[in-house]
Amino acid sequence: MLSPSPNFFHTKRSLSEIKAELLPAYFRVWAETQAVEELILADLNAGKGFETDSEKAAALQILEAFQEAENASENGSKTLKLFLSDASKTNLEKLKQSLEIAEDEEAQLPENIHFLNEETTQKSLSKLLEKLPGLVVADPFSYALAGEIVSEVLANATTDLLLLFDYKKLEKTFLAENPTVFIKQLFSDELPEIKAQFQLQKSPKRKEQFLTEQLENGLRKLAYFPLLFKINAPGKTGNAVYLLLASKTIANYFPAKEWLQSFSEFQEDGVPLFGVNLNYEPSSIPGFSEFLNKFSLEHLTLELARRKTDFHYQTIQQIYEIHSPATHFVRGNYLAAFRQLQKAGKVNLVDASNKKVPKITPEAVVFYRLHNAQKS
């Protein structure tokens, strides 16, 4: 499973650089969860097709990898339709010209690449997304069409999102007197009340935390499973960039979560913070971090101990899948929590034949000591 190099975020990065690093890696994770032969990738901020170092843009790299796999007739290879758009008409024209030159002397676009600046192509994308899995990649606050397309696909049962955006653009769009269609859809009739609560927050940090939490809540109400990852510039606490992965199915959510935590910073108890360059400092008072951190291993362990009737005789993997959404906890945290509960004598961990397991794995069955309920 690909992830950025360990030092990638040690240097200040633009949105374009972050996307070029993360999108190809995440798309591979996403595509592996799809059981169909044809997939759709829509990049609404495609740029002119090349990064500053002349390397192909992320979406084109992904398409090239799919074509190589198809040409090699590899087992299980999938085909990909690519839809491209950008805020800059100049960028789109340069991208189209570069693709025509690369294709052949007759200056025709490859048949599986489409441009969304035409209304007929937008309608084609909408129809295809009704029946095929798609990943829409966008900064929905960068220009009107990006927000409109993201808004249109929010109600689609097969479409997932990768949103990469500057927090200040989110805040500006959210506070605008005339809300965009995307903001209206996220917050609906609650928008005036959410704006009022936002203004009541005491500091810029609290405002940012409140608004990003509302963004996640809005997506949950639209039947998405969102994952938010914060990217600060190294050594600074100024404006943040956010990566938001939103899956329509729980089957896509868990691979995305495990992938995201692979390059996150962590609390001292092993719970990921889902961010980088956060300037996180553990409490100097032993045990006090549990009070400071919304998600801590201690909180998780205590909650799992209490929920005997909910989780009795389920595997650790099943419990993780039920409990983990909307938290920072990953599979490794559940293994650690049940290891503590086993040492404390609150659970037995067995296999499918009720035999004690020599090693704690996600497949271990949790057998609560129900008769000790009043003592726990």
Residue pairs with C-beta under 8 A, 6 or more apart in sequence:
1 25
1 28
1 29
1 258
1 259
1 262
2 24
2 25
2 28
2 29
3 25
3 259
3 262
3 263
4 21
4 22
4 25
4 263
6 263
8 21
8 263
9 231
9 234
9 263
9 276
9 277
10 234
11 234
12 233
12 234
13 21
13 231
13 241
15 45
15 139
15 164
15 165
15 166
15 241
16 47
16 51
17 51
18 164
18 231
18 241
18 243
19 45
19 58
19 137
19 164
20 51
20 55
20 57
20 58
22 164
22 243
23 43
23 58
23 59
23 62
23 137
23 162
24 58
24 61
24 62
24 65
25 259
26 162
26 245
26 256
26 259
27 41
27 62
27 135
29 255
29 256
29 259
30 135
30 160
30 252
30 255
30 256
31 39
31 78
32 255
33 251
33 252
33 255
34 78
34 133
36 78
36 132
36 133
37 78
37 79
38 78
38 79
38 80
38 81
38 132
39 78
39 79
39 80
39 81
39 132
39 133
39 134
39 135
40 80
40 81
40 83
40 125
40 128
40 129
40 132
40 133
40 134
40 135
41 59
41 62
41 63
41 80
41 81
41 82
41 83
41 134
41 135
41 137
42 82
42 83
42 84
42 85
42 116
42 125
42 134
42 135
42 136
42 137
42 138
42 149
43 57
43 58
43 59
43 82
43 83
43 84
43 85
43 137
43 138
44 85
44 86
44 116
44 136
44 137
44 138
44 139
44 145
44 146
44 149
44 150
45 85
45 86
45 87
45 137
45 138
45 139
45 142
45 146
45 164
46 57
46 59
46 84
46 85
46 86
46 91
46 92
46 95
47 57
47 86
47 88
47 91
47 95
48 57
48 86
48 88
48 90
48 91
48 92
48 94
48 95
48 98
49 56
49 57
49 60
49 94
49 95
49 98
49 99
50 56
50 57
50 98
51 57
55 61
56 64
59 82
59 84
59 137
60 82
62 80
62 82
63 80
63 82
63 112
63 113
66 77
66 78
66 79
66 80
69 77
69 78
70 77
70 79
79 112
80 112
81 112
81 114
81 128
81 132
82 112
82 113
82 114
83 114
83 115
83 116
83 121
83 125
84 92
84 95
84 113
84 114
84 115
84 116
85 92
85 115
85 116
85 117
85 145
85 146
85 149
86 92
86 95
87 142
87 143
87 146
89 117
92 115
92 117
96 109
96 115
99 109
99 110
99 113
100 107
100 108
100 109
101 107
103 109
103 110
114 121
114 124
114 125
115 121
116 122
116 125
116 145
116 149
117 145
122 149
125 149
126 152
126 153
128 134
129 153
129 156
129 158
129 159
130 156
130 158
131 158
132 158
133 158
133 159
133 160
134 153
134 156
134 158
134 159
134 160
135 159
135 160
135 161
135 162
136 149
136 150
136 153
136 159
136 160
136 161
136 162
137 161
137 162
137 163
137 164
138 146
138 149
138 150
138 161
138 162
138 163
138 164
139 146
139 163
139 164
139 165
139 166
139 169
140 146
140 147
140 150
140 151
140 163
140 165
140 182
141 147
141 165
141 166
141 169
141 170
141 172
141 173
142 165
142 169
144 180
147 173
147 180
147 181
147 182
147 183
148 181
148 182
150 161
150 163
150 182
151 180
151 181
151 182
151 185
153 159
153 161
154 185
154 222
154 224
155 222
156 248
157 248
158 248
159 248
160 245
160 246
160 247
160 248
160 252
161 224
161 244
161 245
161 246
162 243
162 244
162 245
163 242
163 243
163 244
163 246
164 241
164 242
164 243
164 244
165 241
165 242
165 244
166 239
166 241
167 208
167 212
167 239
167 240
167 241
167 242
168 239
170 211
170 212
170 215
170 242
171 207
171 208
171 211
173 179
173 180
173 182
173 183
174 183
174 195
174 198
174 211
175 195
175 198
176 183
179 187
179 191
183 191
184 191
185 222
186 215
186 218
186 219
186 222
187 194
187 214
187 218
194 214
197 210
198 207
198 210
198 211
198 214
201 207
201 210
208 240
212 228
212 230
212 242
215 226
215 228
215 244
216 226
216 228
216 244
216 326
219 226
219 244
219 246
220 226
220 326
223 248
224 246
224 247
224 248
225 246
225 247
225 248
225 249
225 250
225 252
225 253
225 325
226 244
226 245
226 246
226 247
227 244
227 245
227 246
227 247
227 253
227 256
227 257
227 260
227 274
228 242
228 243
228 244
228 274
229 242
229 243
229 244
229 245
229 260
229 264
229 274
229 275
230 240
230 241
230 242
230 274
230 275
230 276
230 278
231 240
231 241
231 242
231 243
231 275
231 276
231 277
232 238
232 240
232 241
232 275
232 276
232 277
232 278
232 279
233 239
233 277
234 277
235 277
236 277
237 279
243 260
245 256
245 260
247 253
247 256
250 321
250 325
253 325
254 321
254 324
257 324
257 330
258 330
258 331
260 272
260 274
261 272
261 274
261 330
263 276
264 272
264 273
264 274
264 275
264 276
265 272
265 273
265 275
265 276
265 277
265 278
265 280
266 272
266 273
267 273
267 280
267 282
267 289
267 293
267 296
267 297
268 282
268 289
269 289
269 293
269 296
269 297
269 298
270 297
270 332
270 333
270 336
271 293
271 295
271 296
271 297
271 300
271 328
271 329
271 330
271 333
272 328
272 330
273 280
273 328
274 328
282 289
283 289
283 292
289 296
290 296
290 298
290 299
293 299
294 328
295 327
295 328
295 329
297 333
297 336
297 337
300 329
300 333
300 334
300 337
301 337
301 340
301 341
303 323
304 311
304 319
304 323
304 334
304 337
304 338
304 341
305 341
305 346
305 376
306 376
308 368
308 370
308 373
308 376
309 370
310 322
311 319
311 322
311 323
311 366
311 368
312 366
312 367
312 368
312 370
313 365
313 366
313 367
313 368
314 322
314 365
314 366
315 362
315 363
315 364
315 365
315 366
316 331
316 334
316 335
316 338
316 349
316 360
316 361
316 362
316 363
316 364
316 366
317 331
317 362
317 363
319 334
319 366
320 329
320 331
320 334
320 362
323 329
323 334
324 330
324 331
324 334
331 362
334 362
335 360
335 361
335 362
338 347
338 349
338 360
338 364
338 366
339 360
341 347
342 348
342 349
342 360
345 369
346 368
346 369
346 372
346 376
347 366
347 367
347 368
347 369
348 356
348 367
348 369
349 356
349 357
349 360
349 364
349 365
349 366
349 367
350 356
350 357
350 364
350 365
350 367
351 357
351 363
351 364
351 365
352 365
354 365
354 367
357 364
